[in-house]
Amino acid sequence: MTQAPDSTSTDAQPDEAADGYERPSKTQRKKEMHALQALGQQLVDLSRDQLAQVDLPQELREAIDFAHRVTSHEGRRRHMQYIGKLMRQVDADEVRAAIGRATGESRAAVALMHLAERWRDRLLADDEALTAFMSERPGADVQWLRAAIRAARREHAAGQPPKHARVLYRWLHDQLAPHTSGDDAHEG
């Protein structure tokens, strides 16, 4: 019975450089490139206003604009690979954070949205909620708020679409946002 040759040779492994440092494997490099392409696709999927909020190199921004005009499947696939290549020039974590801020998917934005929804529901369900809200936000326009609550309740009772409830939500969202000071946020 013959033994297999000894696998402890002194030849360098394929994923090790001559200086002894490990390089990422080909599989790992492909995963990273696919992740950058997916991130590039997220950028392409943003609206123009959202994309304007993300700081990107000019060449990448132009490639994203061009991607909206590519219609053929194969051309789009190759262009997305090109965008993935350009994505190597940017900090992917910063881009992800900027996309989150631009799309409102950050935790703070989601928490603010839920808080505004809870206040709207409380204000529509209970008259005591108005007192509680005014104690937290003494500078809020109580006269406008009462009128908005009455209008939203009337439309709900009549089975109409929630136009006034949406206006009330947007006003509450503006009032509860950390950047607002509470002055005339209900206009619009």
Backbone as CSV, one residue per row, in Angstrom:
resi,resn,N_x,N_y,N_z,CA_x,CA_y,CA_z,C_x,C_y,C_z
1,MET,0.844,-1.161,0.000,0.000,0.000,0.000,0.896,1.233,0.000
2,THR,0.648,2.101,-0.913,1.481,3.291,-1.007,0.813,4.452,-0.306
3,GLN,1.602,5.297,0.277,1.080,6.461,0.974,1.003,7.638,0.023
4,ALA,0.067,8.506,0.315,-0.069,9.734,-0.480,1.135,10.605,-0.208
5,PRO,1.555,11.377,-1.184,2.699,12.252,-0.968,2.426,13.211,0.188
6,ASP,3.469,13.577,0.868,3.383,14.479,2.016,2.901,15.855,1.550
7,SER,1.834,16.357,2.179,1.255,17.641,1.760,1.922,18.826,2.448
8,THR,2.979,18.584,3.181,3.664,19.685,3.871,4.832,20.170,3.038
9,SER,4.522,20.671,1.871,5.600,21.194,1.030,5.874,22.641,1.409
10,THR,6.947,23.152,0.944,7.336,24.519,1.274,6.825,25.528,0.254
11,ASP,6.058,25.062,-0.745,5.511,25.992,-1.740,4.479,26.898,-1.075
12,ALA,4.428,28.143,-1.516,3.464,29.105,-0.962,2.053,28.734,-1.415
13,GLN,1.102,28.946,-0.547,-0.286,28.701,-0.878,-0.731,29.716,-1.934
14,PRO,-1.730,29.368,-2.776,-2.136,30.290,-3.821,-2.690,31.606,-3.296
15,ASP,-3.257,31.625,-2.088,-3.822,32.872,-1.589,-2.862,33.611,-0.651
16,GLU,-1.613,33.251,-0.664,-0.620,33.968,0.132,0.342,34.677,-0.796
17,ALA,0.648,35.898,-0.468,1.620,36.645,-1.259,3.017,36.177,-0.880
18,ALA,3.995,36.554,-1.662,5.377,36.151,-1.402,5.887,36.689,-0.075
19,ASP,5.289,37.789,0.402,5.746,38.377,1.662,5.084,37.739,2.884
20,GLY,4.230,36.726,2.680,3.657,35.999,3.804,2.285,36.495,4.242
21,TYR,1.812,37.603,3.692,0.493,38.116,4.058,-0.579,37.439,3.219
22,GLU,-1.703,37.144,3.837,-2.792,36.509,3.114,-3.543,37.538,2.292
23,ARG,-3.881,37.157,1.084,-4.711,37.990,0.224,-6.128,37.437,0.283
24,PRO,-7.107,38.267,-0.019,-8.467,37.717,-0.066,-8.582,36.712,-1.206
25,SER,-9.360,35.684,-0.993,-9.539,34.673,-2.028,-10.340,35.255,-3.184
26,LYS,-10.337,34.556,-4.285,-11.085,35.003,-5.448,-12.577,35.045,-5.120
27,THR,-13.038,34.080,-4.365,-14.445,34.055,-3.952,-14.780,35.282,-3.106
28,GLN,-13.893,35.625,-2.183,-14.123,36.786,-1.328,-14.134,38.069,-2.159
29,ARG,-13.242,38.179,-3.110,-13.215,39.373,-3.969,-14.499,39.477,-4.784
30,LYS,-15.007,38.345,-5.282,-16.252,38.353,-6.045,-17.423,38.774,-5.170
31,LYS,-17.455,38.293,-3.925,-18.530,38.683,-3.005,-18.496,40.188,-2.764
32,GLU,-17.299,40.726,-2.575,-17.169,42.162,-2.343,-17.625,42.955,-3.563
33,MET,-17.278,42.485,-4.758,-17.695,43.176,-5.979,-19.211,43.123,-6.151
34,HIS,-19.821,41.975,-5.844,-21.283,41.860,-5.944,-21.956,42.787,-4.934
35,ALA,-21.374,42.903,-3.751,-21.930,43.805,-2.737,-21.837,45.260,-3.219
36,LEU,-20.720,45.624,-3.852,-20.588,46.985,-4.383,-21.562,47.220,-5.533
37,GLN,-21.787,46.206,-6.368,-22.769,46.341,-7.441,-24.175,46.522,-6.875
38,ALA,-24.498,45.769,-5.832,-25.814,45.898,-5.202,-25.979,47.284,-4.594
39,LEU,-24.924,47.797,-3.993,-24.969,49.145,-3.446,-25.138,50.167,-4.567
40,GLY,-24.451,49.934,-5.687,-24.616,50.790,-6.856,-26.050,50.748,-7.364
41,GLN,-26.676,49.566,-7.331,-28.076,49.438,-7.754,-28.992,50.240,-6.836
42,GLN,-28.687,50.241,-5.539,-29.476,51.056,-4.615,-29.372,52.529,-4.979
43,LEU,-28.177,52.961,-5.378,-28.004,54.344,-5.797,-28.804,54.639,-7.058
44,VAL,-28.805,53.707,-8.000,-29.558,53.890,-9.242,-31.052,53.967,-8.938
45,ASP,-31.520,53.229,-7.941,-32.941,53.188,-7.601,-33.432,54.434,-6.862
46,LEU,-32.513,55.269,-6.381,-32.917,56.478,-5.668,-33.541,57.490,-6.631
47,SER,-34.428,58.322,-6.090,-34.965,59.426,-6.892,-33.868,60.482,-7.055
48,ARG,-34.088,61.410,-7.954,-33.084,62.464,-8.179,-32.847,63.287,-6.908
49,ASP,-33.911,63.602,-6.192,-33.766,64.380,-4.953,-32.979,63.610,-3.903
50,GLN,-33.270,62.317,-3.776,-32.550,61.495,-2.803,-31.089,61.357,-3.202
51,LEU,-30.832,61.168,-4.492,-29.457,61.007,-4.969,-28.659,62.290,-4.747
52,ALA,-29.308,63.433,-4.827,-28.619,64.704,-4.618,-28.098,64.831,-3.184
53,GLN,-28.689,64.100,-2.259,-28.276,64.157,-0.856,-27.061,63.277,-0.559
54,VAL,-26.655,62.451,-1.528,-25.535,61.530,-1.336,-24.299,62.120,-2.000
55,ASP,-23.204,62.225,-1.245,-21.959,62.774,-1.764,-21.218,61.687,-2.542
56,LEU,-21.075,61.898,-3.864,-20.438,60.914,-4.734,-19.461,61.597,-5.679
57,PRO,-18.438,60.867,-6.145,-17.561,61.425,-7.176,-18.358,61.705,-8.457
58,GLN,-17.946,62.694,-9.201,-18.675,63.105,-10.399,-18.816,61.967,-11.412
59,GLU,-17.756,61.198,-11.625,-17.807,60.104,-12.598,-18.862,59.068,-12.219
60,LEU,-18.964,58.752,-10.934,-19.963,57.796,-10.467,-21.364,58.378,-10.625
61,ARG,-21.535,59.640,-10.308,-22.836,60.296,-10.445,-23.298,60.263,-11.911
62,GLU,-22.375,60.535,-12.836,-22.714,60.503,-14.259,-23.065,59.089,-14.708
63,ALA,-22.352,58.093,-14.201,-22.654,56.702,-14.547,-24.038,56.305,-14.034
64,ILE,-24.411,56.785,-12.858,-25.739,56.493,-12.312,-26.809,57.154,-13.171
65,ASP,-26.581,58.397,-13.585,-27.530,59.074,-14.473,-27.679,58.312,-15.789
66,PHE,-26.559,57.835,-16.330,-26.594,57.100,-17.587,-27.346,55.778,-17.426
67,ALA,-27.249,55.155,-16.273,-27.915,53.868,-16.034,-29.428,53.988,-16.216
68,HIS,-29.996,55.160,-15.962,-31.436,55.354,-16.140,-31.833,55.321,-17.614
69,ARG,-30.873,55.573,-18.506,-31.170,55.615,-19.933,-30.878,54.299,-20.647
70,VAL,-30.184,53.373,-19.993,-29.854,52.092,-20.621,-31.086,51.199,-20.573
71,THR,-31.492,50.701,-21.762,-32.718,49.904,-21.809,-32.468,48.427,-22.067
72,SER,-31.406,48.085,-22.767,-31.183,46.669,-23.065,-30.711,45.939,-21.805
73,HIS,-31.148,44.697,-21.685,-30.823,43.908,-20.495,-29.307,43.715,-20.354
74,GLU,-28.678,43.304,-21.436,-27.236,43.042,-21.381,-26.453,44.337,-21.167
75,GLY,-26.876,45.405,-21.819,-26.204,46.685,-21.630,-26.328,47.169,-20.189
76,ARG,-27.492,46.979,-19.609,-27.704,47.389,-18.212,-26.830,46.554,-17.272
77,ARG,-26.761,45.247,-17.543,-25.940,44.369,-16.696,-24.478,44.805,-16.736
78,ARG,-23.968,45.067,-17.931,-22.569,45.491,-18.058,-22.351,46.864,-17.430
79,HIS,-23.337,47.760,-17.580,-23.186,49.091,-16.992,-23.200,49.007,-15.462
80,MET,-23.987,48.095,-14.918,-24.002,47.921,-13.465,-22.662,47.366,-12.984
81,GLN,-22.013,46.548,-13.800,-20.669,46.094,-13.442,-19.707,47.278,-13.427
82,TYR,-19.862,48.170,-14.376,-19.026,49.371,-14.421,-19.269,50.236,-13.180
83,ILE,-20.521,50.383,-12.798,-20.837,51.149,-11.582,-20.202,50.469,-10.372
84,GLY,-20.248,49.140,-10.332,-19.595,48.405,-9.249,-18.109,48.692,-9.193
85,LYS,-17.481,48.793,-10.360,-16.048,49.115,-10.425,-15.802,50.529,-9.893
86,LEU,-16.669,51.470,-10.270,-16.519,52.844,-9.784,-16.765,52.933,-8.276
87,MET,-17.564,52.018,-7.752,-17.888,52.023,-6.325,-16.660,51.717,-5.473
88,ARG,-15.624,51.155,-6.089,-14.396,50.879,-5.328,-13.737,52.163,-4.840
89,GLN,-14.046,53.290,-5.482,-13.424,54.573,-5.143,-14.068,55.245,-3.929
90,VAL,-15.218,54.756,-3.495,-15.945,55.404,-2.408,-15.950,54.522,-1.169
91,ASP,-16.219,55.129,-0.027,-16.355,54.391,1.224,-17.779,53.825,1.279
92,ALA,-17.910,52.512,1.145,-19.219,51.868,1.058,-20.071,52.130,2.302
93,ASP,-19.450,52.143,3.481,-20.224,52.383,4.704,-20.812,53.787,4.722
94,GLU,-20.046,54.771,4.264,-20.559,56.143,4.196,-21.713,56.239,3.202
95,VAL,-21.584,55.551,2.070,-22.645,55.570,1.062,-23.906,54.919,1.618
96,ARG,-23.763,53.787,2.317,-24.927,53.132,2.924,-25.619,54.057,3.920
97,ALA,-24.838,54.734,4.739,-25.412,55.659,5.720,-26.122,56.813,5.009
98,ALA,-25.515,57.329,3.943,-26.129,58.435,3.204,-27.427,57.992,2.532
99,ILE,-27.459,56.766,2.015,-28.686,56.240,1.417,-29.763,56.128,2.495
100,GLY,-29.375,55.643,3.666,-30.331,55.540,4.769,-30.910,56.882,5.155
101,ARG,-30.055,57.900,5.202,-30.548,59.248,5.520,-31.442,59.781,4.405
102,ALA,-31.047,59.559,3.159,-31.798,60.086,2.023,-33.163,59.428,1.877
103,THR,-33.239,58.149,2.187,-34.508,57.436,2.029,-35.335,57.448,3.305
104,GLY,-34.806,58.015,4.369,-35.552,58.067,5.612,-35.601,56.740,6.331
105,GLU,-34.695,55.839,6.010,-34.708,54.522,6.628,-33.832,54.448,7.874
106,SER,-33.292,55.571,8.291,-32.471,55.525,9.484,-33.370,55.276,10.697
107,ARG,-32.800,54.767,11.726,-33.586,54.442,12.923,-34.281,55.667,13.501
108,ALA,-33.599,56.797,13.489,-34.200,58.009,14.039,-35.413,58.436,13.217
109,ALA,-35.316,58.330,11.895,-36.437,58.718,11.039,-37.628,57.794,11.250
110,VAL,-37.366,56.509,11.375,-38.443,55.546,11.599,-39.083,55.783,12.964
111,ALA,-38.267,56.041,13.969,-38.801,56.300,15.311,-39.671,57.562,15.313
112,LEU,-39.234,58.595,14.617,-40.021,59.830,14.522,-41.346,59.566,13.820
113,MET,-41.319,58.779,12.767,-42.532,58.451,12.036,-43.530,57.728,12.949
114,HIS,-43.048,56.750,13.709,-43.923,56.004,14.618,-44.462,56.906,15.737
115,LEU,-43.623,57.799,16.243,-44.073,58.713,17.289,-45.193,59.615,16.782
116,ALA,-45.040,60.146,15.567,-46.072,61.000,14.980,-47.364,60.210,14.757
117,GLU,-47.248,58.958,14.329,-48.437,58.119,14.139,-49.159,57.864,15.462
118,ARG,-48.372,57.579,16.516,-48.990,57.326,17.831,-49.708,58.564,18.341
119,TRP,-49.074,59.724,18.210,-49.723,60.960,18.665,-50.982,61.230,17.857
120,ARG,-50.943,61.039,16.542,-52.143,61.266,15.721,-53.268,60.354,16.185
121,ASP,-52.967,59.076,16.383,-54.001,58.136,16.811,-54.559,58.504,18.180
122,ARG,-53.678,58.903,19.106,-54.137,59.313,20.441,-55.008,60.555,20.371
123,LEU,-54.576,61.539,19.574,-55.334,62.783,19.469,-56.711,62.554,18.850
124,LEU,-56.798,61.631,17.913,-58.084,61.357,17.274,-58.996,60.523,18.165
125,ALA,-58.421,59.744,19.068,-59.218,58.846,19.907,-59.639,59.463,21.235
126,ASP,-58.856,60.406,21.760,-59.084,60.862,23.138,-58.848,62.369,23.255
127,ASP,-59.826,63.067,23.845,-59.686,64.517,24.030,-58.590,64.873,25.029
128,GLU,-58.312,63.984,25.982,-57.272,64.241,26.979,-55.873,64.250,26.349
129,ALA,-55.713,63.604,25.203,-54.418,63.565,24.537,-53.980,64.963,24.101
130,LEU,-54.934,65.824,23.781,-54.588,67.194,23.390,-53.919,67.925,24.547
131,THR,-54.426,67.754,25.740,-53.815,68.368,26.919,-52.407,67.831,27.129
132,ALA,-52.236,66.522,26.992,-50.917,65.916,27.161,-49.943,66.424,26.106
133,PHE,-50.402,66.541,24.859,-49.518,67.025,23.798,-49.120,68.474,24.051
134,MET,-50.070,69.294,24.457,-49.778,70.717,24.692,-48.848,70.901,25.898
135,SER,-48.890,69.992,26.869,-47.960,70.110,27.994,-46.539,69.775,27.546
136,GLU,-46.404,68.877,26.544,-45.083,68.551,26.016,-44.592,69.593,25.014
137,ARG,-45.498,70.182,24.263,-45.165,71.163,23.212,-45.958,72.441,23.441
138,PRO,-45.601,73.228,24.462,-46.407,74.407,24.793,-46.448,75.458,23.676
139,GLY,-45.497,75.478,22.771,-45.490,76.472,21.703,-46.312,76.079,20.489
140,ALA,-46.926,74.904,20.514,-47.686,74.435,19.352,-48.968,75.249,19.196
141,ASP,-49.442,75.350,17.982,-50.649,76.109,17.644,-51.875,75.285,18.030
142,VAL,-52.388,75.514,19.229,-53.482,74.702,19.760,-54.771,74.930,18.973
143,GLN,-55.000,76.140,18.497,-56.217,76.433,17.742,-56.229,75.638,16.422
144,TRP,-55.115,75.656,15.724,-55.037,74.891,14.473,-55.172,73.400,14.761
145,LEU,-54.532,72.935,15.831,-54.561,71.525,16.176,-55.982,71.054,16.485
146,ARG,-56.742,71.835,17.242,-58.145,71.471,17.544,-58.955,71.363,16.260
147,ALA,-58.776,72.329,15.359,-59.528,72.320,14.100,-59.148,71.099,13.251
148,ALA,-57.874,70.767,13.222,-57.423,69.617,12.441,-57.977,68.318,13.014
149,ILE,-58.008,68.206,14.327,-58.548,67.004,14.970,-60.037,66.860,14.652
150,ARG,-60.796,67.966,14.776,-62.237,67.923,14.470,-62.473,67.505,13.013
151,ALA,-61.702,68.081,12.100,-61.881,67.760,10.674,-61.549,66.299,10.401
152,ALA,-60.495,65.788,11.013,-60.107,64.383,10.809,-61.155,63.448,11.397
153,ARG,-61.711,63.799,12.533,-62.757,62.971,13.139,-64.015,62.969,12.271
154,ARG,-64.386,64.146,11.739,-65.569,64.226,10.869,-65.396,63.355,9.622
155,GLU,-64.232,63.461,8.984,-64.041,62.682,7.761,-64.019,61.185,8.066
156,HIS,-63.495,60.785,9.225,-63.492,59.370,9.607,-64.927,58.884,9.830
157,ALA,-65.732,59.691,10.523,-67.124,59.319,10.799,-67.928,59.219,9.500
158,ALA,-67.591,60.057,8.514,-68.314,60.046,7.236,-67.780,58.986,6.279
159,GLY,-66.713,58.301,6.667,-66.135,57.270,5.812,-65.380,57.834,4.621
160,GLN,-64.906,59.042,4.740,-64.169,59.687,3.652,-62.691,59.312,3.724
161,PRO,-61.966,59.529,2.633,-60.519,59.299,2.661,-59.862,60.186,3.724
162,PRO,-58.771,59.717,4.344,-58.180,60.421,5.499,-57.295,61.620,5.129
163,LYS,-57.823,62.553,4.380,-57.044,63.731,3.967,-56.598,64.543,5.187
164,HIS,-57.523,64.863,6.067,-57.186,65.683,7.240,-56.317,64.919,8.233
165,ALA,-56.510,63.604,8.325,-55.659,62.792,9.204,-54.220,62.809,8.695
166,ARG,-54.035,62.803,7.367,-52.680,62.877,6.804,-52.056,64.249,7.055
167,VAL,-52.861,65.300,6.923,-52.357,66.652,7.206,-51.945,66.742,8.676
168,LEU,-52.762,66.186,9.550,-52.441,66.179,10.977,-51.149,65.403,11.239
169,TYR,-50.985,64.263,10.583,-49.758,63.484,10.743,-48.543,64.301,10.311
170,ARG,-48.605,64.938,9.151,-47.455,65.725,8.664,-47.134,66.864,9.628
171,TRP,-48.166,67.498,10.173,-47.948,68.580,11.131,-47.272,68.038,12.384
172,LEU,-47.769,66.907,12.886,-47.168,66.300,14.074,-45.723,65.888,13.798
173,HIS,-45.480,65.320,12.633,-44.133,64.913,12.247,-43.200,66.117,12.285
174,ASP,-43.636,67.242,11.722,-42.822,68.464,11.733,-42.619,68.989,13.156
175,GLN,-43.661,68.933,13.967,-43.569,69.423,15.339,-42.623,68.585,16.188
176,LEU,-42.636,67.276,15.961,-41.859,66.360,16.789,-40.430,66.180,16.304
177,ALA,-40.150,66.606,15.082,-38.788,66.474,14.544,-37.843,67.352,15.350
178,PRO,-36.625,66.868,15.629,-35.694,67.627,16.467,-35.281,68.967,15.880
179,HIS,-35.327,69.119,14.559,-34.868,70.359,13.941,-35.908,71.466,13.936
180,THR,-37.179,71.134,14.204,-38.198,72.180,14.161,-38.297,72.868,15.499
181,SER,-38.619,74.133,15.449,-38.748,74.903,16.679,-40.202,75.106,17.051
182,GLY,-41.126,74.608,16.174,-42.528,74.697,16.518,-43.228,75.887,15.916
183,ASP,-42.591,76.688,15.095,-43.244,77.888,14.577,-43.785,77.653,13.181
184,ASP,-45.098,77.726,13.059,-45.825,77.654,11.785,-45.449,76.453,10.934
185,ALA,-45.297,75.301,11.525,-44.952,74.102,10.773,-46.167,73.486,10.113
186,HIS,-47.387,74.021,10.401,-48.582,73.423,9.828,-48.939,73.989,8.468
187,GLU,-48.231,74.957,7.994,-48.536,75.533,6.695,-48.093,74.588,5.612
188,GLY,-48.847,74.509,4.505,-48.424,73.713,3.364,-49.255,72.601,3.054
